[in-house]
Amino acid sequence: MVADIASYNSTDITFPPYGDYWRQLRKICSIELLSTKRVKSLCPKRQKEINSLLKKIASNEGSKFNLTQEIILMMYTFTSKERKDRRSYN
């Protein structure tokens, strides 16, 4: 039941039932999200976020630092920037 609610009755990319719909989603992901060109195009953005995280770690040397929280924040920041960039690109 939770999967149905969270994944819009199993129609999103997370829990689709195996079949034609699943194959279409897999094809879209392979072509649009995971293509070599797409992955390489995002490399500078990933590098920028990682460098920012490393600077933050260095600036907190000798003090307590929640690395898990900072990694999650980095992933959210990267994801939200990617979405914003895609909207302006399309």
N, C-alpha and C positions, 0 to 999 in steps of 0.2 A: 504494500500500500504506500509506503514511504517513497519507494522508487517511482511509482505512478504519479504521485503528487510533485515530487522534485523534478521529474523529467517529463512533465506535461504528457502524461499517459504513455510513457515510453516512446515519445516521438522526437526527443532531442538526441544529441550525439552520445549520451552516456549509456542509456539502457534500451536501445532499439531491439526489437525481436529480430532474430536471424531471418533473412529472406531478401526480397527485392529491395525493400526500403533500406535495410542494413547495407547491402551492396552499394546502393547509390550514395549513402553517407560515407562509406569507406572510400569510394572513388573521389568524392568531393574533397575529403580530407587529404588524400594522397596528392591530388592535383593542386588544390588551393592552399592548404596549410603546411604540408610537409614536403613540398617540392624543394629541390636543391636551391633554385633561384630565390624562393621565398625565405628559406632558412638563412641563406647568405645575406639577403637584404636586411635582415634584422640583427646581424652580428654587431654592427657599430652601436646600436642601441643597447644590446646586452652588455657590451664592453663598458659603456658609459655607466650603466647601473652598477655593475660589478666594481668598477673603479670608485664610484661613490661609496659603496659599502666598505671597501677596503680603507678609504680615507676615514670613514666614521669609526671603524675598528681601531685604526691607528690613533685617532684623536682621543679615544677612551682608554688608552694604555694605562694600566695600573688601577683601573676602577672596574666595578662590576658592570657587566654588559650582557644584555639578553640577545644573544646571537640568533636564536630561533625567531624572535620577534622581528629583528632587523632583516632577516632573510625573507620572511613572509611579507614584510613591508616592501622590500625590493621587488618581489614577484608581483605584488599588487600594483606597484608603481609602473613596472614594465608593461603589465597587461593593460592598465588604463591608458598609458601613452600609446600603446599599439592600437587600441580601439579608436582613440582620438585621431591618430594619424590615418587610419583606414577610412574613417568617416570623411576626412578632408580630401583624401586621395580619390575616393569614389565619387 
